[in-house]
Amino acid sequence: MNELVQKLFETRNLSDSELISLIENSDPDTSSELADRADSVRKKYYGKKVFLRGLIEISSYCKNDCLYCGIRKSNKNAQRYRLDRDSILECCRNGYELGFRTFVMQGGEDNFYDDTFMCGIISEIKNKYPDCAVTLSLGERTKKSYMRMKEAGADRYLLRHETASEELYRKLHPHNMSLKNRKKCLFELRKIGYQVGAGFMVGVPFQTNENIVQDLRFLQELRPHMIGIGPFIPHHDTPFADFKGGTLELTLRLLGIIRLMFPDVLLPATTALGTIAPNGRELGLKTGCNVVMPNLSPVSVRKKYDLYDNKICTGEESAECKVCLQRRIESAGYEVAVGRGDFATL
């Protein structure tokens, strides 16, 4: 038995040096014990339920120039698109018929989607589907904007902090972007009353294990309802094209650590995890994850939302994608949950 895994299971915390030791421990027996402990904790809070979130990628336009992202504004080869109101509502209609009860509108930071547009579409979705949750992932906006969208009916907001290290943040983003502002947005979202999601990439260029510990400490401070982490995967049209990607092993180890530190959190097995390994999402579910996010976007635009290379599930219709994921979830020993899938203690 690994003493650090046992201590984390019992106390939900470790010292910085202990966390680094566990992050660096690649022993297969320790990895297996960590996964087993994480799985037992998620079953205590959520049973075998896996929550589906219907992802609608509304825009590949972005005003930002993050060095790792395929839709960064200076990528002249990126294919740009925007979904209009009718297209978004059609995605929701299709998703509702397939059994989805959470819709996630995600996109680059695109000023086309101002508060008037967003509040209108949020209100319309909530009126048509009152038993559904609306999640937004649209980047940094003003506090007033977040409040208006909450008043219109938005329930959740996902905003990865990317890294809690000021030094690393500057290496990943242009100078006009600020870690201070990103953190400010997250705390504002929480105060306004959103169910909030934060998170970071695993194995991004220049990241150290000390940086990862900083991320875990920031998450302890923020106390988000959702934590999204996934491996860094390089995109061929970015400055990070030639860097190595994050590994399956480290990502799984961190998922297990996060589940033990945040026992009731909603934790996705990400598409990126499934991209770097054919059974990546199943392994994520067995290491504490309890959320997957099938794509409801029109097939005609999915390849254009090209954040990283070789992204999976860009050619399947939504119904095919759901059936495939349901089969994968059940083969891993879990069950697809019906309903919104809210945070356990809400």
C-alpha positions in Angstrom: 0.0 0.0 0.0 1.3 3.5 -0.9 1.3 5.6 2.2 0.8 8.9 0.2 -2.3 7.5 -1.6 -3.7 6.3 1.7 -3.0 9.7 3.4 -4.6 11.6 0.5 -7.6 9.3 0.6 -8.1 9.8 4.4 -7.2 13.6 4.6 -7.9 15.0 1.1 -4.6 16.8 1.2 -0.9 16.4 1.1 2.1 18.8 1.6 3.6 20.2 -1.6 6.6 17.9 -1.4 4.3 14.9 -0.9 2.2 15.9 -3.9 5.3 16.2 -6.1 6.4 12.7 -4.9 3.0 11.2 -5.9 2.9 13.1 -9.2 6.4 11.7 -10.0 5.6 8.2 -8.9 5.1 6.0 -12.0 5.1 2.7 -10.2 2.2 0.6 -11.7 1.1 -0.7 -8.3 0.8 2.9 -7.0 -1.1 4.0 -10.2 -3.5 1.0 -9.7 -4.1 1.8 -6.1 -4.7 5.5 -6.9 -7.2 4.6 -9.5 -9.0 2.2 -7.2 -9.2 4.7 -4.4 -10.4 7.4 -6.8 -13.1 5.1 -8.2 -14.3 4.2 -4.8 -14.7 7.9 -3.9 -16.6 8.8 -7.0 -18.9 5.9 -6.4 -19.5 7.1 -2.8 -20.7 10.5 -4.1 -22.2 9.6 -7.6 -22.5 5.8 -7.7 -21.8 4.4 -11.2 -23.5 7.4 -12.9 -21.8 9.1 -15.8 -23.3 12.5 -16.8 -23.5 13.4 -20.5 -23.1 17.1 -21.5 -24.1 18.0 -25.1 -21.3 20.2 -26.5 -22.3 22.8 -29.0 -19.2 24.6 -30.4 -20.7 27.9 -31.5 -17.7 29.7 -33.0 -14.1 29.2 -34.1 -13.4 32.9 -34.2 -11.3 34.1 -31.3 -9.8 37.5 -30.4 -7.0 35.9 -28.4 -3.7 34.5 -29.6 -2.8 31.8 -27.0 0.3 30.0 -28.3 -1.1 26.5 -27.9 -4.5 26.9 -29.5 -5.4 26.0 -33.1 -8.1 28.7 -33.4 -5.7 31.5 -32.2 -6.5 34.7 -34.0 -3.1 34.8 -36.0 -3.6 31.3 -37.4 -4.4 32.2 -41.0 -5.1 28.6 -41.9 -7.9 28.2 -39.4 -11.4 27.7 -40.9 -13.7 30.2 -39.2 -17.5 29.8 -38.6 -20.3 31.0 -36.4 -23.5 29.2 -35.6 -26.6 31.3 -35.8 -29.6 31.2 -33.4 -31.5 28.6 -35.5 -28.5 26.3 -35.8 -27.9 26.4 -32.0 -31.6 25.7 -31.3 -31.5 22.8 -33.7 -28.6 21.3 -31.9 -30.5 21.6 -28.7 -33.6 20.1 -30.2 -31.6 17.2 -31.5 -29.8 16.8 -28.2 -33.0 16.8 -26.2 -34.5 14.1 -28.3 -31.4 12.0 -27.7 -31.8 12.4 -23.9 -29.3 15.2 -23.1 -30.3 17.5 -20.2 -27.3 19.8 -20.2 -26.2 21.9 -23.2 -22.7 23.4 -23.3 -22.2 26.4 -25.6 -18.5 26.7 -26.1 -16.5 28.9 -28.4 -13.6 31.2 -28.9 -13.8 34.7 -27.4 -15.9 36.1 -30.2 -17.4 39.6 -29.8 -20.2 38.7 -32.2 -21.9 36.8 -29.3 -22.7 39.9 -27.3 -24.9 39.9 -24.2 -28.0 40.6 -26.3 -27.5 37.6 -28.5 -26.4 35.3 -25.6 -29.2 36.3 -23.2 -31.7 35.8 -26.0 -30.6 32.3 -26.9 -30.2 31.3 -23.2 -33.7 32.4 -22.4 -35.1 30.6 -25.4 -33.3 27.3 -24.5 -34.5 27.5 -20.9 -38.1 28.3 -22.0 -38.1 25.4 -24.5 -36.3 22.9 -22.2 -36.9 23.9 -18.6 -35.6 20.6 -17.2 -32.2 21.3 -18.8 -29.1 23.1 -17.6 -27.3 25.6 -19.8 -23.5 25.7 -19.5 -21.4 28.4 -21.1 -17.7 28.3 -22.0 -17.0 31.6 -23.7 -13.9 32.9 -22.0 -13.3 36.1 -20.1 -16.2 38.6 -20.1 -17.2 41.5 -17.8 -18.9 40.9 -14.4 -21.9 42.7 -15.8 -22.0 40.3 -18.8 -21.8 37.2 -16.5 -24.6 38.6 -14.4 -26.9 39.3 -17.3 -26.4 35.8 -18.7 -27.1 34.3 -15.3 -30.3 36.3 -15.0 -31.2 35.0 -18.5 -31.0 31.5 -17.1 -27.4 30.2 -17.5 -26.6 27.7 -14.8 -22.9 26.9 -15.2 -19.7 28.4 -16.6 -16.5 26.7 -17.6 -13.3 28.7 -17.7 -10.0 26.8 -17.4 -7.5 28.9 -15.5 -4.8 27.1 -17.7 -2.1 27.6 -15.1 -1.9 29.2 -11.7 1.8 30.1 -12.3 2.3 33.7 -13.4 5.6 32.8 -15.0 4.2 29.9 -17.0 1.0 31.9 -17.9 3.2 34.5 -19.6 5.0 31.7 -21.6 1.6 30.4 -22.9 -0.2 33.6 -23.7 0.4 37.0 -25.3 1.2 40.0 -23.2 -2.3 41.5 -23.4 -3.8 38.5 -21.5 -3.6 38.4 -17.7 -3.7 35.5 -15.2 -4.9 38.0 -12.6 -8.0 38.8 -14.7 -8.7 35.2 -15.4 -8.7 34.4 -11.7 -10.8 37.4 -11.1 -13.4 36.1 -13.6 -13.5 32.8 -11.9 -14.1 34.2 -8.4 -16.8 36.6 -9.9 -18.6 33.7 -11.6 -18.7 31.8 -8.3 -19.9 34.8 -6.3 -22.7 35.5 -8.9 -24.0 32.0 -8.3 -22.8 29.9 -11.3 -21.7 26.3 -10.9 -18.1 27.0 -11.9 -15.6 24.9 -13.7 -11.8 25.5 -13.8 -8.8 23.4 -14.9 -5.6 23.1 -16.7 -3.6 21.3 -19.4 -1.3 18.5 -18.5 2.2 18.4 -20.1 2.0 21.9 -21.7 5.4 23.3 -22.7 7.5 24.6 -19.9 5.2 23.1 -17.2 6.9 21.7 -14.1 5.5 19.5 -11.4 5.8 22.5 -9.1 3.4 24.4 -11.5 1.0 21.5 -11.2 1.0 21.8 -7.4 0.3 25.5 -7.8 -2.7 24.5 -9.9 -4.0 22.1 -7.2 -3.6 24.8 -4.5 -5.5 27.4 -6.6 -8.3 24.8 -7.1 -8.4 24.4 -3.3 -8.8 28.2 -3.0 -11.5 28.5 -5.7 -13.4 25.3 -4.8 -15.0 24.8 -8.2 -17.9 22.5 -8.9 -16.2 21.1 -12.0 -12.5 20.5 -12.8 -11.5 19.9 -16.4 -8.0 18.6 -17.1 -6.7 17.0 -20.2 -3.4 16.3 -22.0 -1.8 19.1 -24.0 -1.9 18.0 -27.7 0.1 20.2 -30.1 -1.5 21.8 -33.1 0.5 22.0 -36.3 -0.3 25.7 -37.0 0.9 27.1 -33.6 4.2 28.1 -32.1 4.1 24.9 -30.0 3.7 22.6 -33.0 7.0 20.7 -32.4 6.6 20.2 -28.6 5.8 16.9 -27.1 2.2 16.3 -25.9 1.1 15.4 -22.4 1.0 11.8 -21.5 -1.8 9.4 -20.7 -0.1 8.2 -17.5 0.4 11.6 -16.0 -3.1 12.8 -16.9 -4.6 9.7 -15.2 -2.4 10.1 -12.2 -3.6 13.7 -11.8 -7.3 12.7 -12.3 -6.9 10.3 -9.4 -5.3 12.9 -7.2 -8.0 15.4 -8.0 -10.8 13.0 -7.2 -9.2 12.3 -3.8 -8.6 16.0 -3.1 -12.1 17.1 -4.4 -14.3 14.0 -3.7 -17.6 15.5 -4.8 -16.3 17.4 -7.9 -17.7 16.9 -11.4 -14.7 15.5 -13.3 -14.8 15.0 -17.1 -13.1 12.3 -19.1 -12.1 14.7 -21.9 -12.1 14.3 -25.7 -8.4 15.0 -25.5 -7.9 12.0 -23.3 -9.7 9.9 -25.9 -7.6 11.4 -28.6 -4.2 10.3 -27.2 -5.4 6.8 -26.4 -8.3 4.7 -27.9 -9.4 3.7 -24.4 -8.4 7.0 -22.8 -11.9 8.0 -21.7 -12.7 4.6 -20.3 -9.5 4.7 -18.2 -10.5 8.2 -17.1 -13.8 6.9 -15.9 -12.0 4.1 -13.9 -9.8 6.8 -12.3 -12.5 9.0 -10.8 -14.1 10.7 -13.8 -17.9 11.0 -14.0 -18.7 13.3 -17.0 -18.3 13.0 -20.7 -19.1 15.6 -23.3 -20.4 14.2 -26.7 -20.5 16.6 -29.6 -23.9 18.0 -30.7 -22.4 20.5 -33.1 -23.3 20.2 -36.8 -21.0 17.7 -38.5 -20.3 20.4 -41.2 -18.4 22.6 -38.7 -16.8 20.1 -36.3 -13.5 19.8 -38.1 -13.3 23.6 -38.1 -13.3 23.8 -34.3 -9.7 22.6 -34.4 -8.1 23.3 -31.1 -5.5 20.5 -31.4 -4.4 17.9 -34.0 -6.3 14.6 -34.6 -9.3 15.5 -32.5 -11.7 12.5 -32.4 -15.5 12.4 -33.0 -15.5 15.1 -35.8 -17.3 13.0 -38.4 -20.1 11.2 -36.5 -23.7 12.3 -36.3 -24.8 13.2 -32.7 -26.9 10.0 -32.4 -23.9 7.9 -33.5 -21.6 9.7 -31.0 -24.0 9.1 -28.1 -24.5 5.4 -28.9 -20.7 5.0 -29.2 -20.1 6.7 -25.9 -22.9 4.9 -24.1 -21.4 1.6 -25.2 -17.9 2.7 -24.0 -19.3 3.8 -20.6 -21.2 0.6 -20.1 -18.2 -1.6 -21.2 -16.1 0.2 -18.5 -18.7 -0.8 -15.8 -20.7 2.4 -15.5 -24.1 3.7 -16.5 -25.3 6.7 -18.4 -27.3 9.0 -16.0 -30.5 10.7 -17.0 -30.9 14.3 -15.9 -28.9 17.5 -15.5 -26.2 15.9 -13.4 -25.6 18.7 -10.9 -22.9 19.0 -8.4 -23.4 16.3 -5.7 -24.0 18.6 -2.7 -26.4 21.0 -4.5 
